């Protein structure tokens, strides 16, 4: 019997709780730079010596040192960001840190939160897809017809993703199939039902699937020197972009075979400039539903998103379009950090939907479709703009942490 067995046994349940928390937080979209700090703070509160290393698909936890060191590997599947569960996880961690729950009770509670059903039903989520797509169509310069067509196809994209997601063998196929179906449906609608720009409607309908948020988070992780996690997340974003492009490209080529000739693109009937701001108003609530955020968090999500958008517009007017994302991200970060300090809840609740309004996913998709249509120069320009907008967002968020550091790490 080794002499360190009693000491190891005395912290066994704390180790299990930390490992359980690591797996759940990683599964629901916590970035590496926040996850490792949260786990470090938790280990310190539980008086456990530990080190952590996280990637989008795994977390390694090392407890003790020297001959007593034990390493645990938690393999996770990268799931969708779920703000409601992240808040509830944070509440459990806080309760264990302050002794209101034991570590064993904390494990049970974390598992209960992870197993809980989504807050919102399928119809409401489908409506959120439709609202997000319609708003995106207006921000991309579409008219009423494009907004209506995008809303229809946004709901169709959700139904397609839901049907494919129920299949156990659908990994990696949801995005390209949904993109193919959406692009083909847009061409059919434009030809036989609605006089609309099918390409713009396709982009708007796919806005929820575009990995602009993943791209931005990956850039943040690289900026904070979490190189493995950031590289993996950027690679994931690039692959998703390409698979979506493949689905759209196949649909366009198939349509060209079935309906030869140059497609007629109707002139978009422009809307008044103020309608763009009006189209932004329902987007925060739609994103709150898509991220499964609690209703009590809707007001701060709305505030962060709308103020970030207004700051971006003002920044574009005075500083130029390239610097505007920095200003918007700075405001979103400040609102999120202020919420974290005042409500003692995770800043991610406000920051994640707020950044989604600003992310460069649409620019990246435009650049890829330009390559598809043989517009190499335009494609290179769009790709450069995507990277520059992403780094502007990252710098804005990092600057907000310097100006107003949050009390909560998550």
C-alpha positions in Angstrom: 0.0 0.0 0.0 1.4 3.4 -1.1 1.7 6.1 1.5 -0.2 8.6 -0.5 -3.4 6.5 -0.9 -5.3 8.2 2.0 -4.6 11.7 0.6 -5.6 10.6 -2.9 -8.8 9.0 -1.6 -9.7 12.1 0.4 -9.9 14.1 -2.8 -11.3 11.4 -5.1 -14.8 12.8 -5.2 -13.5 16.4 -5.8 -11.5 15.0 -8.7 -14.6 13.4 -10.1 -16.6 16.6 -9.8 -14.0 18.6 -11.6 -13.7 16.1 -14.4 -17.5 15.9 -14.7 -17.7 19.7 -14.9 -15.0 19.8 -17.5 -16.8 17.4 -19.7 -20.2 19.1 -19.5 -18.8 22.7 -20.0 -16.7 21.6 -23.0 -19.7 19.8 -24.6 -21.8 22.9 -24.6 -19.5 25.4 -26.2 -17.2 26.9 -23.5 -14.1 28.3 -25.2 -10.7 26.9 -24.1 -9.5 30.2 -22.6 -12.5 30.4 -20.4 -12.8 26.7 -19.6 -9.3 26.3 -18.3 -9.6 29.4 -16.1 -13.0 28.2 -14.7 -11.6 24.7 -13.9 -8.5 26.3 -12.3 -10.6 28.5 -10.1 -12.8 25.5 -9.2 -9.8 23.4 -8.2 -8.4 26.2 -6.1 -11.7 26.6 -4.3 -11.8 22.8 -3.6 -8.2 22.9 -2.4 -7.1 20.5 -5.2 -3.8 20.9 -7.1 -4.6 20.6 -10.8 -3.7 21.6 -14.3 -5.9 21.5 -17.4 -5.6 21.4 -21.1 -8.7 21.6 -23.4 -9.5 21.2 -27.0 -12.9 21.4 -28.7 -13.2 17.6 -28.4 -11.4 16.7 -25.2 -10.2 18.0 -21.8 -7.1 16.7 -19.9 -7.0 17.2 -16.1 -3.8 16.5 -14.1 -4.2 16.2 -10.4 -1.2 16.2 -7.9 2.4 16.3 -8.8 5.4 13.9 -9.0 4.7 10.3 -8.3 1.2 11.2 -7.0 0.2 12.8 -10.3 -2.9 11.4 -12.0 -4.1 12.4 -15.4 -7.8 12.1 -16.5 -8.9 12.4 -20.2 -12.5 13.4 -20.9 -13.5 12.8 -24.5 -16.4 15.1 -25.6 -18.4 15.6 -28.7 -18.5 19.2 -29.8 -22.1 20.2 -29.3 -24.1 23.4 -29.9 -23.7 26.3 -27.6 -26.4 26.1 -24.9 -26.5 29.3 -22.9 -29.2 28.1 -20.5 -27.3 25.0 -19.5 -24.0 27.0 -19.2 -25.7 29.3 -16.7 -27.1 26.3 -14.7 -23.7 24.6 -14.8 -22.2 27.9 -13.4 -24.8 28.0 -10.6 -23.8 24.4 -9.6 -20.1 25.2 -9.6 -20.7 28.3 -7.5 -22.8 26.3 -5.0 -20.1 23.7 -4.6 -17.4 26.3 -4.3 -19.3 28.0 -1.4 -20.2 24.7 0.3 -23.9 24.8 -0.4 -23.6 21.5 -2.3 -21.2 18.7 -1.7 -19.1 17.5 -4.6 -21.2 14.3 -5.0 -24.4 16.3 -5.0 -22.8 18.6 -7.6 -22.0 15.7 -9.9 -25.6 14.6 -9.7 -26.9 18.1 -10.3 -24.6 18.6 -13.3 -25.8 15.3 -14.9 -29.4 16.4 -14.4 -28.8 19.7 -16.1 -27.0 18.0 -19.0 -29.9 15.5 -19.4 -32.7 18.2 -19.3 -34.8 18.7 -22.3 -34.6 21.9 -24.5 -36.5 24.9 -23.2 -38.2 25.6 -26.4 -40.3 23.4 -28.7 -39.6 22.6 -32.3 -42.2 25.2 -33.6 -40.6 28.0 -31.7 -37.1 27.1 -32.8 -38.3 26.8 -36.4 -39.8 30.3 -36.1 -36.4 31.5 -34.7 -34.7 30.1 -37.8 -37.2 31.9 -40.0 -36.9 35.2 -38.2 -33.1 35.1 -38.3 -33.1 34.3 -42.0 -35.5 37.1 -42.8 -33.5 39.6 -40.8 -30.3 38.5 -42.5 -31.9 39.0 -45.9 -32.7 42.6 -45.1 -29.2 43.2 -43.8 -27.8 41.8 -47.0 -29.7 44.3 -49.0 -32.8 42.3 -49.8 -36.3 43.5 -50.3 -39.6 42.3 -48.9 -39.7 39.4 -51.4 -36.3 38.3 -50.4 -37.2 38.5 -46.7 -40.3 36.4 -47.2 -38.5 33.8 -49.3 -35.6 33.7 -46.7 -38.1 33.2 -43.9 -39.7 30.2 -45.7 -36.4 28.6 -46.5 -35.0 29.3 -43.0 -37.8 27.2 -41.6 -37.2 24.6 -44.3 -33.5 24.5 -43.3 -34.4 23.8 -39.7 -36.7 20.9 -40.7 -34.0 19.5 -42.8 -31.4 19.7 -40.1 -33.8 18.3 -37.5 -34.6 15.3 -39.7 -31.0 14.6 -40.5 -29.9 15.1 -36.9 -32.1 12.2 -35.8 -30.0 9.8 -37.8 -27.0 8.2 -36.0 -24.9 8.3 -39.1 -25.5 12.0 -40.0 -22.2 13.4 -38.7 -20.7 15.8 -41.2 -23.6 15.5 -43.6 -26.1 17.9 -42.1 -24.6 21.2 -43.4 -23.9 20.2 -47.0 -27.3 18.4 -47.5 -29.2 21.4 -45.9 -27.2 23.8 -48.1 -28.0 21.7 -51.2 -31.7 21.6 -50.4 -31.9 25.3 -49.5 -30.1 26.4 -52.7 -32.3 24.1 -54.9 -35.5 25.3 -53.2 -34.4 28.9 -53.6 -34.0 28.4 -57.4 -37.4 26.7 -57.7 -39.1 29.5 -55.7 -37.4 32.2 -57.8 -38.4 30.5 -61.1 -42.0 29.5 -60.4 -43.3 31.5 -57.4 -41.4 34.6 -56.2 -39.5 37.2 -58.2 -36.5 37.2 -55.9 -32.7 37.0 -55.9 -32.2 33.3 -55.3 -28.5 33.6 -54.4 -29.1 36.2 -51.7 -32.0 34.2 -50.3 -29.8 31.1 -50.2 -27.2 32.9 -48.1 -29.8 34.3 -45.7 -31.5 31.0 -45.3 -28.2 29.4 -44.3 -27.2 32.1 -41.9 -27.7 30.0 -38.8 -25.5 27.2 -40.2 -22.6 29.5 -41.2 -19.7 29.0 -38.7 -18.9 32.7 -38.3 -19.1 32.3 -34.5 -16.8 29.3 -34.5 -14.3 31.3 -36.6 -14.3 34.2 -34.2 -14.0 31.9 -31.1 -11.0 30.2 -32.8 -9.3 33.5 -33.4 -9.9 34.5 -29.7 -8.3 31.2 -28.6 -5.3 31.8 -30.8 -5.0 35.3 -29.5 -5.0 34.0 -25.9 -2.3 31.4 -26.8 -4.6 28.4 -26.7 -3.0 27.3 -30.0 -4.3 23.7 -30.3 -7.9 24.6 -29.5 -7.8 27.7 -31.7 -6.3 25.8 -34.7 -8.8 23.0 -34.3 -11.7 25.4 -34.2 -10.5 27.3 -37.2 -10.1 24.1 -39.1 -13.6 23.1 -38.2 -15.0 26.4 -39.4 -13.1 26.1 -42.7 -14.4 22.6 -43.3 -18.0 23.6 -42.6 -17.7 26.6 -44.9 -16.4 24.3 -47.7 -19.1 21.6 -47.1 -21.8 24.3 -47.3 -20.2 25.6 -50.4 -20.2 22.2 -51.9 -23.9 21.7 -51.3 -24.7 25.1 -52.8 -22.5 24.5 -55.8 -24.0 21.1 -56.5 -27.5 22.6 -56.4 -26.5 25.4 -58.8 -24.9 23.0 -61.2 -27.9 20.7 -61.1 -30.2 23.6 -61.7 -28.1 24.6 -64.7 -28.5 21.2 -66.2 -32.3 21.0 -65.5 -32.9 24.6 -66.5 -30.3 25.6 -69.1 -29.7 29.2 -69.9 -28.8 32.3 -67.9 -31.2 32.7 -64.9 -33.1 35.9 -64.7 -32.2 37.8 -61.6 -34.9 40.4 -60.8 -34.0 43.8 -59.6 -34.3 44.0 -55.8 -36.8 46.6 -54.7 -34.9 48.6 -52.1 -36.4 49.4 -48.7 -35.9 52.5 -46.6 -32.6 52.6 -44.7 -34.4 52.6 -41.3 -35.9 49.2 -42.1 -32.4 47.7 -41.6 -32.4 48.8 -37.9 -35.9 47.5 -37.6 -34.9 44.1 -39.0 -32.2 43.8 -36.3 -34.7 44.1 -33.4 -36.1 40.5 -33.5 -32.7 38.9 -34.1 -31.5 38.9 -30.5 -34.6 37.0 -29.3 -34.3 34.6 -32.2 -30.6 33.9 -31.3 -31.6 33.6 -27.6 -34.1 30.9 -28.6 -31.5 29.1 -30.8 -29.0 29.2 -28.0 -31.7 27.9 -25.5 -31.1 30.9 -23.2 -33.4 31.4 -20.3 -36.2 34.0 -20.7 -34.8 35.9 -17.8 -31.6 36.5 -19.9 -33.5 37.8 -22.9 -33.3 41.5 -21.9 -29.5 41.6 -21.6 -29.1 39.6 -24.8 -31.3 42.2 -26.5 -29.4 45.1 -25.1 -26.0 43.7 -26.0 -27.0 42.8 -29.5 -28.8 46.0 -30.4 -26.1 48.2 -28.8 -23.4 46.3 -30.5 -25.2 46.7 -33.9 -25.7 50.5 -33.3 -22.1 50.9 -32.3 -21.0 49.1 -35.5 -23.1 51.4 -37.6 -21.8 54.5 -35.9 -18.2 53.2 -36.1 -18.7 52.5 -39.8 -19.8 56.1 -40.3 -16.9 57.7 -38.5 -14.0 55.2 -38.7 -14.8 53.1 -41.7 -16.2 49.7 -42.3 -13.0 47.8 -41.4 -12.8 49.3 -37.9 -16.5 49.2 -37.2 -16.6 45.5 -36.0 -14.0 46.4 -33.4 -16.3 49.1 -32.0 -19.3 46.8 -32.0 -17.4 44.0 -30.3 -16.1 46.4 -27.7 -19.6 47.5 -26.8 -20.9 43.9 -26.7 -18.0 42.9 -24.5 -18.6 45.8 -22.1 -22.3 45.1 -21.8 -21.6 41.4 -21.2 -18.9 42.2 -18.6 -21.2 44.7 -16.8 -23.9 42.1 -16.7 -21.4 39.6 -15.3 -20.4 42.0 -12.6 -23.9 43.2 -11.6 -25.8 39.9 -11.9 -22.9 37.6 -11.0 -23.7 35.4 -14.0 -21.6 34.3 -17.0 -20.7 37.1 -19.5 -21.1 34.6 -22.3 -24.8 34.9 -21.9 -24.8 38.4 -23.4 -21.6 38.2 -25.5 -22.4 35.1 -27.6 -25.6 36.3 -29.2 -24.3 39.8 -29.5 -21.2 38.7 -31.4 -23.4 36.5 -33.7 -25.0 39.7 -35.1 -21.5 40.9 -36.0 -19.7 37.8 -37.1 -18.1 37.6 -40.6 -19.7 34.4 -41.7 -21.6 36.0 -44.6 -18.5 37.7 -45.9 -16.6 34.4 -45.9 -19.5 32.6 -47.7 -19.5 35.4 -50.3 -15.8 35.0 -50.9 -16.2 31.2 -51.4 -19.1 31.6 -53.8 -17.0 34.1 -55.7 -14.3 31.4 -56.2 -17.1 29.0 -57.3 -18.2 31.5 -59.9 -14.6 32.0 -61.1 -14.3 35.4 -59.5 -10.8 34.8 -58.0 -9.9 38.4 -57.3 -13.2 39.0 -55.6 -12.9 35.8 -53.7 -9.5 36.7 -52.4 -10.7 40.1 -51.4 -13.6 38.6 -49.5 -11.4 36.0 -47.7 -9.1 38.8 -46.6 -12.0 40.9 -45.3 -13.3 37.9 -43.4 -10.0 37.5 -41.6 -9.7 41.2 -40.9 -13.3 41.5 -39.6 -12.7 38.4 -37.3 -9.5 39.9 -35.8 -11.3 43.2 -35.3 -14.0 41.4 -33.3 -11.4 39.6 -31.3 -9.5 42.8 -30.4 -12.8 44.5 -29.4 -13.7 41.7 -27.0 -10.2 41.6 -25.5 -10.2 45.4 -25.1 -13.5 45.2 -23.3 -11.9 42.8 -20.7 -9.2 45.3 -20.1 -11.6 48.2 -19.6 -14.2 46.4 -17.5 -13.0 43.0 -16.3 -15.8 40.6 -15.4 -16.1 39.1 -12.0 -17.3 35.8 -13.5 -14.8 33.8 -15.6 -17.3 31.9 -17.7 
